[in-house]
Amino acid sequence: MKKKIGLWAYVLLFWIICMVPSTGMLFYRNELTENRILSRYPVLRAEDGTWNADYTGDLQTYAAEHFAFRSELIRADSLLKLRLLRTPCDDQVVIGREGWLFFDETLGDYVGIRLCDTEIERISVRLCEVCSYIREQGKEPLIVIVPNKNSIYPEYMPARFGKRAEVTNLTLLQERMREKEVPFVDAYQILLDAKTQDAQYLYFREDTHWNNTGARLVLNEIYAAFDLPDRYGLADYTVEKSHEPDLYNILFPTEDHFDNQHMYDDGKEYEYTGRVHSLDDMKIGTFSEEGNGRSILVYRDSFGRALIPYIGGTFRQAAFYRSMPYDLSLVENTECDFVLIEIVERNLEALGNIEIPLNTIE
């Protein structure tokens, strides 16, 4: 009898647990914590009076997105997988050692999956043509390929991926760029050397990107390549938990969590020349009275976010464009002395897709 009561109690408990997410929708409201618009409650008839043939499917989607305690259950699932199984709830994230997180799209570069020699040559030739076009417009070009985080910190990658490949698309392309005298800053070697000389981190532990110290370190070399006297110190900073880490947010989208950022107090004043919603905007313009009197056009990706405040205060005028592929026609139509092309290692293949304006091709 006791065994039977126990079985019924188990069934009842299981039924209650299953019913909580659905019945809880009557009194519990999920807050929107995802970067997308959740579905609305479906209607049986459309405004024109026709029946909604997809009503049951729409209702299923609505229930899946709005069931009670959805955010809390997602977080619990992510936490259990992370802490107990060392497995991410999202394939975009690779869980490394000592709490480090890496981006799945960088694995190909890490293990040495390479482009063919013909493609590397094609990209290097295109970059040579790009720089020639920029010089024809009376402006000075420079290219910087920012290394993936696991290219600088391979020791925090999971052991199952082995050691980082010594020959990669980045090393091969930069070798060709040297041969063709394409002007570039070797951010990979700069960051690697700095990492071995100093204990401070140059990338975020739980984010894809470099921190302010890593960005300033490479920016100093960019200024040197442009023969500009401006330089930034790398030691006098405070550490603040103020950066929202993208990889951690993929695992725990509902949680307020911040990574350590290196904060410097030596930037010059600047202002935006148009409306800016965030540093992820496709087009950003800056102006600085304290600037060096020069102007620059920057083609950039998400790594360029950290550069904007410093470049904005260094140059009198700066224009930043993020849309891909990079639109080279802007060089002719933008007042600038310098043109900087920045892209991350995992996307370097896109450099071969830069189109030269047709009126310059003989």
C-alpha positions in Angstrom: 0.0 0.0 0.0 2.8 2.4 0.9 4.5 1.6 -2.3 1.3 2.4 -4.3 0.9 5.7 -2.5 4.5 6.5 -3.2 4.0 5.9 -6.9 0.9 8.0 -7.0 2.7 10.8 -5.2 5.5 10.6 -7.7 3.0 10.8 -10.6 1.2 13.7 -9.0 4.5 15.6 -8.4 5.6 15.0 -12.0 2.2 16.2 -13.3 2.4 19.4 -11.1 5.9 20.1 -12.4 4.8 19.7 -16.0 1.8 21.9 -15.4 3.6 24.8 -13.7 5.1 26.3 -16.9 1.7 26.3 -18.7 -0.7 27.2 -15.9 1.8 29.7 -14.6 1.2 31.8 -17.8 -2.1 32.9 -16.2 -0.3 34.9 -13.6 3.4 35.0 -14.5 4.8 37.3 -17.2 8.2 36.7 -18.8 10.3 39.8 -19.2 11.8 40.4 -22.7 15.5 39.5 -22.1 16.4 38.3 -25.6 17.6 40.4 -28.6 14.6 39.5 -30.6 10.9 40.1 -30.8 8.8 37.3 -29.2 5.6 36.2 -30.9 2.2 37.6 -30.1 -0.8 35.6 -29.1 -2.2 34.2 -32.3 -5.7 35.1 -33.7 -8.2 32.7 -35.3 -9.2 35.2 -37.9 -7.1 37.8 -39.8 -8.2 41.4 -40.2 -9.7 40.6 -43.6 -11.9 37.9 -42.0 -10.0 34.8 -43.3 -9.2 31.9 -41.0 -5.7 31.6 -39.7 -4.6 28.2 -41.1 -1.5 28.2 -39.0 -3.3 28.9 -35.7 -2.2 25.7 -33.9 1.4 26.1 -35.0 1.4 29.8 -34.0 -0.1 28.8 -30.6 2.6 26.3 -30.1 5.3 28.9 -30.9 3.7 31.3 -28.5 3.6 28.8 -25.7 7.2 27.8 -26.3 8.3 31.4 -26.0 6.1 32.6 -23.1 5.7 29.7 -20.7 6.1 30.7 -17.1 9.6 30.8 -15.5 11.2 30.3 -19.0 14.1 32.7 -18.3 14.8 31.1 -15.0 14.7 27.5 -16.4 17.0 28.5 -19.3 19.5 29.9 -16.8 19.3 26.8 -14.6 19.9 24.6 -17.6 22.9 26.6 -18.7 24.3 26.7 -15.2 24.0 22.9 -14.8 25.6 22.2 -18.1 28.4 24.7 -17.5 29.2 23.7 -13.9 28.6 19.9 -13.9 29.2 18.8 -17.5 31.5 21.6 -18.8 29.2 21.8 -21.8 27.8 25.0 -23.2 24.1 25.3 -23.9 24.9 27.1 -27.1 27.3 25.7 -29.8 28.6 29.2 -30.4 30.6 29.1 -27.1 33.6 27.0 -26.3 34.2 26.6 -22.6 37.9 26.9 -21.9 40.0 26.5 -18.8 39.9 28.7 -15.7 36.6 30.3 -16.7 37.7 31.5 -20.1 35.2 31.4 -23.0 35.9 31.3 -26.7 34.0 31.8 -29.9 33.2 28.7 -31.9 33.9 30.4 -35.2 37.6 30.7 -34.3 38.2 27.0 -34.1 39.1 26.6 -37.7 41.9 29.1 -37.4 43.0 27.6 -34.1 43.4 24.0 -35.5 44.9 25.2 -38.8 42.1 24.8 -41.3 43.7 26.9 -44.1 42.6 28.6 -47.3 44.3 27.3 -50.4 47.5 29.1 -51.6 45.6 30.5 -54.6 43.0 32.1 -52.3 45.7 33.6 -50.0 47.5 35.0 -53.1 44.2 36.4 -54.4 43.5 38.2 -51.1 47.1 39.6 -50.9 46.8 40.9 -54.5 43.5 42.5 -53.8 45.0 44.3 -50.7 47.8 45.5 -52.9 45.2 47.0 -55.3 43.2 48.5 -52.5 46.3 50.3 -51.1 47.2 51.5 -54.6 43.7 52.9 -55.0 43.9 54.7 -51.6 47.2 56.2 -52.5 45.8 57.4 -55.8 43.3 59.4 -53.8 46.2 61.1 -52.0 45.6 59.2 -48.7 47.8 56.9 -46.7 46.5 53.3 -46.2 47.1 50.8 -43.4 45.7 47.4 -42.6 45.5 45.6 -39.3 44.1 42.1 -38.8 43.2 41.6 -35.1 44.0 38.0 -33.9 41.4 35.8 -32.5 41.5 35.5 -28.7 42.6 31.9 -28.7 45.5 32.9 -31.0 46.9 35.0 -28.1 45.7 32.8 -25.2 45.8 29.2 -26.5 46.7 27.9 -23.0 43.1 28.5 -21.9 41.6 26.4 -24.8 40.2 22.9 -23.9 42.8 20.2 -24.2 40.7 18.3 -26.7 41.6 20.8 -29.5 45.3 20.3 -29.0 47.9 23.0 -29.6 47.3 26.0 -31.7 48.5 25.5 -35.3 51.8 27.3 -36.0 50.8 28.1 -39.7 47.5 29.7 -40.1 45.7 31.9 -42.7 46.8 34.9 -40.7 50.5 34.1 -40.8 50.4 33.1 -44.4 48.5 36.2 -45.5 50.8 38.5 -43.6 53.8 36.8 -45.2 52.4 37.6 -48.6 51.6 41.1 -47.5 55.3 41.6 -46.5 56.4 40.3 -49.9 54.1 42.7 -51.7 54.9 45.6 -49.4 51.3 46.0 -48.3 51.4 48.4 -45.3 50.1 46.6 -42.2 50.5 46.4 -38.4 51.3 42.9 -37.1 48.8 43.0 -34.3 49.4 39.2 -33.6 53.1 39.6 -32.9 52.5 42.8 -30.9 49.9 41.3 -28.6 51.8 38.0 -28.3 55.0 39.9 -27.3 53.2 42.1 -24.8 51.5 39.1 -23.2 54.8 37.3 -22.5 56.3 40.5 -21.0 53.4 41.5 -18.8 50.9 39.7 -16.6 48.0 42.0 -17.5 45.3 40.5 -19.8 44.7 42.0 -23.2 41.4 40.2 -23.9 38.3 39.7 -21.9 37.9 36.3 -20.2 34.2 35.9 -21.1 34.0 37.9 -24.3 35.3 37.6 -27.9 37.1 40.9 -27.9 40.2 42.7 -26.7 40.0 45.0 -23.7 41.1 48.7 -23.7 44.7 47.8 -23.0 44.9 45.4 -26.0 43.3 48.0 -28.2 45.6 50.8 -27.0 48.7 48.7 -27.5 47.9 48.1 -31.1 46.7 51.6 -31.7 50.1 52.9 -30.6 51.7 50.9 -33.4 49.1 52.1 -35.8 50.0 55.7 -35.0 53.7 54.9 -35.4 53.0 53.4 -38.8 51.2 56.6 -39.8 54.2 58.6 -38.4 52.1 60.3 -35.8 53.5 61.3 -32.4 50.4 60.3 -30.3 50.9 57.4 -27.9 48.9 55.9 -25.0 50.2 54.6 -21.7 49.4 51.0 -20.8 50.0 50.9 -17.1 48.0 53.6 -15.4 44.5 52.1 -15.4 41.8 51.1 -12.9 39.8 47.8 -13.2 36.1 48.1 -13.3 33.5 45.4 -13.7 31.7 47.4 -16.5 31.9 45.4 -19.7 29.0 43.2 -20.7 30.6 40.0 -22.1 29.0 38.7 -25.3 30.0 35.0 -24.9 28.7 34.9 -21.3 25.5 36.6 -22.4 24.9 33.9 -25.0 25.0 31.3 -22.2 23.0 33.4 -19.7 21.0 35.9 -21.6 18.8 36.9 -18.6 21.6 37.6 -16.2 23.2 40.9 -15.4 26.9 40.1 -15.5 30.0 42.2 -16.2 33.6 41.4 -17.0 36.7 43.4 -15.9 37.6 46.4 -18.1 40.7 48.4 -17.9 39.7 52.1 -17.5 42.1 54.9 -18.6 41.6 58.5 -17.8 43.8 60.1 -20.4 41.5 60.4 -23.4 40.9 63.7 -25.2 37.5 65.3 -25.5 35.5 64.6 -28.7 31.9 64.8 -29.9 29.8 62.8 -32.3 28.9 64.6 -35.6 25.6 62.8 -35.9 23.1 60.8 -34.0 24.7 57.7 -32.4 22.7 54.9 -30.8 25.7 52.8 -29.8 29.3 52.0 -30.8 27.8 49.2 -33.0 26.3 51.7 -35.4 27.2 51.2 -39.0 28.4 54.8 -39.4 29.9 57.0 -36.7 31.5 60.4 -37.1 33.6 62.3 -34.5 35.1 65.7 -34.2 37.7 67.0 -31.7 39.0 70.5 -31.0 41.9 68.9 -29.1 42.7 66.6 -32.0 45.9 66.7 -34.0 44.4 68.6 -37.0 44.4 65.4 -39.2 41.5 63.3 -40.3 41.0 59.5 -40.7 38.6 57.1 -42.3 38.3 53.8 -40.5 36.8 50.6 -41.9 36.2 48.4 -38.9 34.3 45.5 -37.3 33.2 45.0 -33.7 36.8 45.1 -32.5 36.8 48.7 -33.6 34.5 49.7 -30.8 37.4 50.0 -28.4 39.3 52.2 -30.9 36.6 54.8 -31.4 37.0 56.8 -28.2 40.8 57.0 -28.6 40.8 57.8 -32.4 37.9 60.2 -31.9 40.0 62.2 -29.4 43.2 62.0 -31.4 42.0 63.2 -34.8 40.2 66.4 -35.6 37.8 64.4 -37.7 37.2 60.7 -37.9 34.7 58.6 -39.8 34.0 54.9 -38.9 32.2 52.5 -41.1 31.2 48.9 -40.1 29.1 47.6 -43.1 30.5 44.6 -44.9 32.0 44.2 -47.4 33.9 47.4 -46.9 32.8 50.1 -49.4 36.0 51.5 -50.9 34.2 54.3 -52.8 34.0 56.1 -49.5 37.7 56.9 -49.7 37.2 59.3 -52.6 34.1 60.9 -51.0 35.5 61.3 -47.4 37.8 64.1 -46.3 40.7 62.2 -44.7 44.5 62.0 -44.6 44.6 58.3 -43.5 42.6 55.2 -44.2 42.7 52.4 -41.7 41.2 48.9 -42.5 40.6 46.8 -39.5 39.2 43.3 -39.4 39.4 40.2 -37.1 41.4 37.1 -38.0 38.4 34.8 -38.3 36.9 37.1 -41.1 40.1 37.9 -43.0 38.8 36.1 -46.1 36.4 39.1 -46.5 39.4 41.3 -47.3 39.4 39.6 -50.7 35.9 40.8 -51.4 36.7 44.6 -51.2 35.6 46.1 -54.6 37.8 48.6 -56.3 35.6 51.4 -57.8 35.2 50.7 -61.5 36.4 54.1 -62.8 39.8 53.4 -61.4 40.3 50.0 -63.2 42.2 50.3 -66.5 
